[in-house]
Amino acid sequence: MTRSGWRQWTAKRCRRIGLLVLALLVCVYSGVAVYHTIKPLPDGLNAAMPSRSDGEVRFLADYTWLDEEGRRQMDHEIFDRILALIDGAERLIVLDMFLFNDFAGASDDADLRPLSAEVADALIQRKEQRPDMPVILITDPINTLYGGIENDHLQRLEAAGVDVIVTRLTALRDSNPIWSGLWRLCCQWFGNSPGGWLPNPVGDEPVPMRSILALLNFKANHRKTLFADTPAGWIGLVTSGNPHDASSAHGNIAVEFSGQAALDLLATERAVARFSRPELDWPEPDQPLAAAEEEPVPANASDTRVQVLTEEAVLEGILTLLERSRAGESVDLAIFYLSQRDTVEALLAAHQRGVRVRVLMDPNEGAFGREKAGVPNQPVAHELHQAGIPVRWCNTRGEQCHSKFILHRGNDGRGEFIAGSANFTRRNLDNYNLETSVSVRAALDAPVMEEAAGYFDGRWHNRPGQEFSLPYSEYEEESRLRYWQYRFMEATGLSTF
């Protein structure tokens, strides 16, 4: 073989080897990306607990509005109640909160409240008063930028003897497989540590590159729950609010409940502790006498029933609620993010059946001082509006309309609402994030149902001197490009919603 022929043969062989190696890498990357979007969930997730009727139920809301002079006003009760429950606990506190920090906003701003410090101080004080009582905080690694900065509140809690569980997100499925497939192969092994040089996307302190690479997975323990004891028994609380200073002006909702449903809530939190910190000696409270299985509800029943739902079980509850609605009945939705396609299509189908559907949405114009492009709510709102569904916008001024709430009022005198942490998006409802919501079913004249209905109606219609919402035309968005941008972001996971 001539020297020229040898060079050609060698070059051709190198190209073949290179293509083979590239194909192998693509196969490995694709396999990792696909597997981690469909892999089995940790035990205890995606839970639809039995429907319970042995406890009391209470609806709570944080209202934010503009007065007649255009000034922001607030009437908030959720974290006052959370602090009271922490202060009165004698046997056990388990708090699971997504955001637990004072990033992205100064707590000394006129309308902001230092919620993270208040909740941390309350937990520390109660632990000091009851040193033998287990106090457990479950939270998301976003609060340390995935190990890239220090969180003084979490450090103080640990020093006081509170068990702080940082959720192990790698055990969850990947909502952004295009990036996460690569990250799992190349980047997760480097760990993280405080100190960096890159701009912080949620605060002021510089962060390392490893924090940004982890952030791009767009996944979270997004739950917001409290379990504690009171003299009347065990109490569970599920909310859309965070103990986060920059979120303290947001409008939010919460549901407080007692009885077996509260213990169901505790069981769903134990599932997170089990895969995040398996060595923890998890407390086992006494079980009250209660039916183990859900009993059918007669059509004329007057009792109030509570069901704890997590992850995709929340979606199933929403779709069941919508499918159950009939002509002449009503469905009302107050939501921070709406993009999950099954939910959007179920709303459209209910409207076509003659259900009176109303949707109150955050305009998605801003978040913590940063401008946003109105995605996904504005293109989704256009789709609903075109179909004839009435849409109004929350009249936000820097804060967010942060509720995740849907209410059905039936012709039979009964209703149901679902409320909690889960936005109505693919990431929140399709078994990617950790989420907790509750379904409450009751007679329409039950106090909890009247409170929930009054919450929506007051914000939809506004009240004298209280402007909660604006007409659809205020943020109308007809761009087809923006619509397909939302659809692409929703389908691929290349988004923060």
Secondary structure as UniProt FT lines:
FT   HELIX           3..38
FT   TURN            43..44
FT   STRAND          57..66
FT   TURN            68..69
FT   STRAND          72..75
FT   HELIX           78..88
FT   STRAND          93..97
FT   TURN            107..108
FT   TURN            110..111
FT   HELIX           115..129
FT   TURN            131..132
FT   STRAND          135..139
FT   HELIX           141..144
FT   TURN            145..148
FT   HELIX           152..159
FT   TURN            160..161
FT   STRAND          163..166
FT   HELIX           169..171
FT   HELIX           177..186
FT   HELIX           188..190
FT   TURN            201..202
FT   HELIX           209..215
FT   TURN            216..217
FT   STRAND          224..230
FT   TURN            231..232
FT   STRAND          233..239
FT   HELIX           245..247
FT   TURN            248..249
FT   STRAND          251..258
FT   HELIX           260..276
FT   TURN            278..279
FT   TURN            299..300
FT   STRAND          305..310
FT   HELIX           312..324
FT   TURN            327..328
FT   STRAND          330..335
FT   HELIX           341..352
FT   TURN            353..354
FT   STRAND          356..361
FT   STRAND          366..367
FT   TURN            368..369
FT   STRAND          370..371
FT   TURN            375..376
FT   HELIX           377..386
FT   TURN            387..388
FT   STRAND          391..394
FT   STRAND          404..409
FT   TURN            411..412
FT   STRAND          414..420
FT   HELIX           426..429
FT   TURN            430..431
FT   STRAND          436..443
FT   TURN            444..445
FT   HELIX           447..461
FT   TURN            464..465
FT   STRAND          466..467
FT   STRAND          469..471
FT   HELIX           472..475
FT   HELIX           480..492
//
